[in-house]
């Protein structure tokens, strides 16, 4: 069990999200970075979709009531024990009755903590992800609060063997190439369904100008500020499907990038789609950051996605081969 002494400003339990229900208007939800969360799970011997803690850059403190195998992936914060910083992207064994502080800021914005076995959480529509607006899933459908007690599930044989290795002071380091450039401010996109409705000047601005994340920012989406973009002519649209990564053009010429808790349909032009492989970059963005967009082709986006998936699968295979 892990007692929450300081919860941070928006700490939630998340997994991949709930798929298959968008036709009913239900958000997918889930982690903003499936790459970082899956990597964290692999490092502690879990299945990739085990529930993790998603933390944003703010002070956290946890009391470990029992020995626990953990890993931290992502960015924004550095975990510490008695002032000693702990590494990211490695499995770590936390001893019983240890107080863990996560408060030192670093590049990025979201840190993922995985524990051996995964966190026990409420399942709703086949997912343990917390959806705050509907108060479903996760830990009572809400953010983690002070004095909450987080329970872990039964760990696997792989987790047990990793823990035994760490007790012998044998360190298991992953190939750093498995950690993508999650702090890059260049976001790769493919043209959206209504991209061609932009006038030529706006198309040029979209791919060359910078965009600043505003304070109007949450798990539903990021509002961006830049020189206004314009359509060739005003056009009324019926509501059409949107998803995580969809970039919409608002009536004032500004844009919004939709994230995990976004709605399922929208009536604004969909001028671009953030590629799946760069969702891990989006998870590390915070208000005030300036980003740029690079337009690539659909085949390039598919290749980047497959390469990312292959890196994760190779690591999981390696872990199971060594520790099973």
C-alpha positions as CSV (number, residue, x, y, z in Angstrom):
1,X,0.0,0.0,0.0
2,X,1.1,3.6,-0.7
3,X,-0.2,6.5,1.4
4,X,-0.6,9.8,-0.3
5,X,0.9,12.6,1.8
6,X,0.9,15.3,-0.9
7,X,-1.1,14.6,-4.0
8,X,-0.1,17.2,-6.5
9,X,-2.5,19.3,-8.5
10,X,-4.0,16.7,-10.9
11,X,-2.8,13.2,-10.1
12,X,-5.0,10.4,-11.6
13,X,-5.0,6.7,-12.2
14,X,-5.0,6.0,-15.9
15,X,-4.5,3.1,-18.4
16,X,-4.9,3.1,-22.2
17,X,-8.5,4.3,-22.0
18,X,-11.9,2.9,-23.0
19,X,-12.3,2.0,-26.6
20,X,-15.4,1.0,-28.5
21,X,-17.8,3.5,-27.0
22,X,-17.2,6.7,-29.0
23,X,-20.4,6.0,-31.0
24,X,-22.2,6.5,-27.7
25,X,-20.5,9.9,-27.1
26,X,-18.1,8.4,-24.4
27,X,-14.6,9.8,-24.4
28,X,-11.7,7.4,-24.7
29,X,-9.8,9.1,-21.8
30,X,-6.6,7.3,-20.7
31,X,-3.0,8.4,-20.4
32,X,-1.8,11.3,-22.5
33,X,1.4,9.4,-23.3
34,X,0.8,5.7,-23.9
35,X,4.5,5.4,-24.8
36,X,5.8,6.6,-21.4
37,X,3.2,4.7,-19.4
38,X,3.8,1.4,-21.3
39,X,7.6,1.8,-20.9
40,X,7.1,2.3,-17.2
41,X,5.0,-0.9,-17.0
42,X,7.5,-2.9,-18.9
43,X,10.3,-1.9,-16.6
44,X,8.5,-3.4,-13.6
45,X,7.3,-6.6,-15.3
46,X,3.7,-5.6,-15.9
47,X,1.5,-5.9,-18.9
48,X,1.7,-2.7,-20.9
49,X,-1.9,-1.6,-20.1
50,X,-1.6,-1.9,-16.3
51,X,-3.0,1.2,-14.4
52,X,-0.4,3.9,-13.6
53,X,-0.3,7.2,-11.9
54,X,-0.2,10.2,-14.2
55,X,1.3,13.2,-12.4
56,X,1.6,16.8,-13.6
57,X,4.5,19.1,-12.6
58,X,3.7,19.9,-8.9
59,X,5.0,18.6,-5.5
60,X,4.0,15.0,-4.6
61,X,4.9,12.9,-1.5
62,X,4.1,9.3,-0.9
63,X,4.7,6.9,2.0
64,X,5.4,3.3,1.0
65,X,3.9,1.0,3.6
66,X,5.5,-2.0,2.1
67,X,8.4,-2.8,-0.3
68,X,7.5,-1.9,-3.8
69,X,9.0,-2.2,-7.3
70,X,8.4,1.0,-9.2
71,X,9.6,2.9,-12.3
72,X,9.2,6.5,-13.5
73,X,9.0,7.5,-17.1
74,X,8.1,10.8,-18.8
75,X,9.3,14.2,-17.5
76,X,8.5,17.3,-15.5
77,X,9.6,15.9,-12.1
78,X,12.5,14.1,-10.5
79,X,11.7,11.6,-7.6
80,X,13.9,11.8,-4.5
81,X,14.5,9.8,-1.3
82,X,16.1,11.8,1.5
83,X,17.3,14.4,-1.0
84,X,18.9,11.8,-3.3
85,X,17.5,11.9,-6.8
86,X,16.3,8.7,-8.4
87,X,16.8,7.9,-12.1
88,X,14.0,7.9,-14.6
89,X,13.5,5.0,-17.1
90,X,14.8,2.4,-14.8
91,X,13.2,-0.1,-12.4
92,X,13.6,0.9,-8.7
93,X,13.0,-1.0,-5.5
94,X,11.5,1.2,-2.7
95,X,11.9,-0.2,0.8
96,X,9.2,-0.4,3.3
97,X,8.3,2.7,5.3
98,X,10.2,5.0,2.8
99,X,9.0,8.5,2.1
100,X,9.3,9.4,-1.6
101,X,9.3,13.0,-2.6
102,X,8.5,14.1,-6.2
103,X,9.0,17.8,-6.3
104,X,12.2,18.8,-8.1
105,X,11.2,20.2,-11.6
106,X,12.8,19.1,-14.8
107,X,12.1,19.4,-18.5
108,X,8.6,18.3,-19.4
109,X,5.3,18.3,-17.6
110,X,3.9,14.8,-17.0
111,X,5.5,11.9,-15.0
112,X,4.2,8.4,-15.0
113,X,4.7,6.0,-12.0
114,X,4.2,2.3,-12.5
115,X,4.2,-0.2,-9.7
116,X,4.6,-4.0,-9.9
117,X,1.2,-5.5,-10.4
118,X,-0.4,-2.1,-11.3
119,X,-2.7,0.0,-9.2
120,X,-6.0,-1.3,-8.0
121,X,-8.7,0.9,-9.5
122,X,-12.4,1.0,-10.4
123,X,-13.1,-0.3,-13.9
124,X,-15.8,1.4,-16.1
125,X,-16.5,0.1,-19.6
126,X,-13.4,-2.1,-19.6
127,X,-11.0,0.6,-18.5
128,X,-9.6,1.8,-15.2
129,X,-8.9,5.3,-16.6
130,X,-10.2,8.3,-14.6
131,X,-12.6,10.5,-16.5
132,X,-13.0,13.5,-14.3
133,X,-16.1,15.1,-16.0
134,X,-18.2,11.9,-15.5
135,X,-16.4,10.9,-12.3
136,X,-15.8,7.4,-13.5
137,X,-12.9,4.9,-13.3
138,X,-9.7,5.2,-11.5
139,X,-9.8,6.1,-7.8
140,X,-13.4,6.9,-7.1
141,X,-13.6,8.8,-10.4
142,X,-11.5,11.7,-9.1
143,X,-8.0,13.1,-8.7
144,X,-5.9,11.6,-5.9
145,X,-6.2,13.5,-2.6
146,X,-4.2,13.7,0.6
147,X,-4.4,10.6,2.8
148,X,-5.7,8.4,0.1
149,X,-4.3,4.9,0.2
150,X,-3.3,3.4,-3.1
151,X,-3.4,-0.4,-3.3
152,X,-1.3,-2.5,-5.7
153,X,-2.3,-5.7,-7.4
154,X,-0.5,-9.0,-7.4
155,X,2.8,-8.7,-9.1
156,X,4.1,-11.2,-11.7
157,X,6.9,-13.6,-11.6
158,X,8.9,-11.3,-13.9
159,X,8.4,-8.4,-11.4
160,X,9.6,-10.7,-8.6
161,X,12.8,-11.6,-10.5
162,X,13.5,-7.9,-11.3
163,X,13.1,-7.1,-7.6
164,X,15.5,-9.9,-6.6
165,X,18.1,-8.6,-9.1
166,X,17.9,-5.0,-7.6
167,X,18.3,-6.4,-4.1
168,X,21.7,-7.8,-5.3
169,X,22.6,-4.3,-6.5
170,X,22.6,-5.5,-10.1
171,X,21.2,-2.7,-12.2
172,X,19.0,-3.3,-15.3
173,X,19.6,-0.4,-17.7
174,X,17.5,-0.1,-20.8
175,X,18.9,1.0,-24.2
176,X,18.4,4.8,-24.1
177,X,17.4,4.7,-27.7
178,X,14.1,3.3,-26.4
179,X,13.4,6.6,-24.8
180,X,12.1,8.8,-27.7
181,X,12.6,12.6,-28.0
182,X,9.7,13.3,-25.7
183,X,10.8,16.8,-25.0
184,X,10.9,18.0,-28.6
185,X,8.7,21.1,-29.3
186,X,8.4,20.1,-32.9
187,X,5.1,18.2,-33.4
188,X,4.6,16.2,-36.5
189,X,1.2,16.2,-38.2
190,X,-0.7,15.0,-41.2
191,X,-3.2,17.2,-43.0
192,X,-6.7,16.9,-41.7
193,X,-10.0,16.5,-43.5
194,X,-10.5,20.3,-43.8
195,X,-6.9,21.3,-44.4
196,X,-7.6,22.3,-48.0
197,X,-10.2,24.8,-46.8
198,X,-7.3,27.0,-45.5
199,X,-6.2,29.8,-47.7
200,X,-2.6,29.6,-49.1
201,X,-1.2,32.2,-46.6
202,X,-2.7,30.3,-43.7
203,X,-1.2,27.0,-44.9
204,X,2.2,28.7,-45.0
205,X,1.7,30.1,-41.5
206,X,0.6,26.8,-40.1
207,X,3.8,25.0,-41.1
208,X,6.3,27.9,-40.4
209,X,5.0,29.9,-37.5
210,X,5.2,29.0,-33.8
211,X,2.2,28.3,-31.6
212,X,2.1,29.1,-27.9
213,X,0.2,27.0,-25.4
214,X,-2.2,29.2,-23.4
215,X,-3.4,28.8,-19.9
216,X,-6.7,27.4,-21.3
217,X,-5.2,23.9,-21.1
218,X,-6.4,20.6,-19.7
219,X,-6.8,16.9,-20.5
220,X,-9.5,17.7,-23.0
221,X,-7.4,19.9,-25.1
222,X,-4.7,22.6,-25.5
223,X,-5.7,26.1,-26.9
224,X,-2.9,27.6,-29.0
225,X,-2.1,31.2,-29.7
226,X,-0.5,32.4,-33.0
227,X,-1.2,34.6,-36.0
228,X,-4.8,34.0,-37.0
229,X,-5.4,31.4,-39.7
230,X,-8.2,31.8,-42.2
231,X,-10.4,29.7,-44.5
232,X,-10.7,30.5,-48.2
233,X,-14.3,31.3,-47.4
234,X,-16.6,30.9,-44.4
235,X,-18.2,27.5,-44.2
236,X,-20.8,26.0,-41.9
237,X,-20.0,22.5,-40.9
238,X,-22.1,19.8,-39.3
239,X,-20.6,18.0,-36.3
240,X,-18.1,15.3,-37.4
241,X,-15.8,12.9,-35.7
242,X,-12.8,14.1,-33.8
243,X,-10.2,12.2,-31.7
244,X,-7.1,12.7,-29.6
245,X,-4.6,14.7,-31.7
246,X,-7.2,16.4,-33.9
247,X,-6.3,20.1,-34.4
248,X,-9.3,22.3,-35.0
249,X,-9.6,25.8,-36.3
250,X,-11.7,28.0,-34.1
251,X,-13.9,30.9,-35.4
252,X,-11.4,33.5,-34.2
253,X,-8.6,32.0,-36.3
254,X,-6.8,30.3,-33.3
255,X,-6.4,26.6,-32.9
256,X,-7.0,23.9,-30.4
257,X,-5.3,20.5,-30.1
258,X,-7.6,17.8,-28.7
259,X,-6.3,15.4,-26.0
260,X,-7.3,12.2,-24.2
261,X,-10.6,13.5,-22.6
262,X,-11.8,15.2,-25.7
263,X,-15.4,15.0,-27.0
264,X,-16.2,12.5,-29.8
265,X,-17.6,15.0,-32.3
266,X,-17.1,18.7,-33.1
267,X,-18.2,21.3,-35.6
268,X,-14.9,23.2,-36.2
269,X,-12.7,22.5,-39.2
270,X,-10.2,19.7,-38.6
271,X,-7.1,21.1,-40.2
272,X,-4.6,18.5,-39.0
273,X,-4.0,15.4,-36.9
274,X,-1.1,15.0,-34.6
275,X,0.6,11.7,-35.4
276,X,0.3,8.9,-32.8
277,X,4.1,8.7,-32.3
278,X,4.2,12.3,-31.1
279,X,1.5,12.0,-28.4
280,X,4.3,11.4,-26.0
281,X,5.7,14.9,-26.9
282,X,2.3,16.5,-26.4
283,X,2.1,15.0,-22.9
284,X,5.2,16.9,-21.9
285,X,4.0,20.4,-23.0
286,X,2.9,23.0,-20.5
287,X,1.3,26.5,-20.7
288,X,3.7,29.0,-22.2
289,X,5.6,26.5,-24.3
290,X,6.1,27.3,-28.0
291,X,5.7,24.6,-30.5
292,X,5.9,24.2,-34.3
293,X,4.2,21.8,-36.7
294,X,5.9,19.7,-39.3
295,X,3.6,18.3,-42.0
296,X,4.5,14.7,-43.0
297,X,2.8,12.1,-45.1
298,X,0.5,9.4,-43.9
299,X,3.0,6.6,-44.8
300,X,5.7,8.4,-42.9
301,X,3.4,8.7,-39.8
302,X,2.5,5.0,-40.0
303,X,6.2,4.1,-40.2
304,X,7.1,6.2,-37.2
305,X,4.2,4.6,-35.2
306,X,5.4,1.1,-36.2
307,X,9.0,1.9,-35.2
308,X,7.8,3.1,-31.8
309,X,5.7,0.0,-31.2
310,X,8.6,-2.3,-32.3
311,X,10.9,-0.6,-29.7
312,X,8.4,-1.3,-26.9
313,X,7.8,-4.8,-28.0
314,X,11.5,-5.5,-28.2
315,X,12.0,-4.2,-24.7
316,X,9.1,-6.3,-23.3
317,X,10.5,-9.4,-25.1
318,X,13.9,-8.7,-23.6
319,X,12.6,-8.3,-20.1
320,X,10.5,-11.5,-20.3
321,X,13.4,-13.4,-21.7
322,X,15.8,-12.3,-19.0
323,X,13.5,-12.5,-16.0
324,X,10.7,-15.0,-16.8
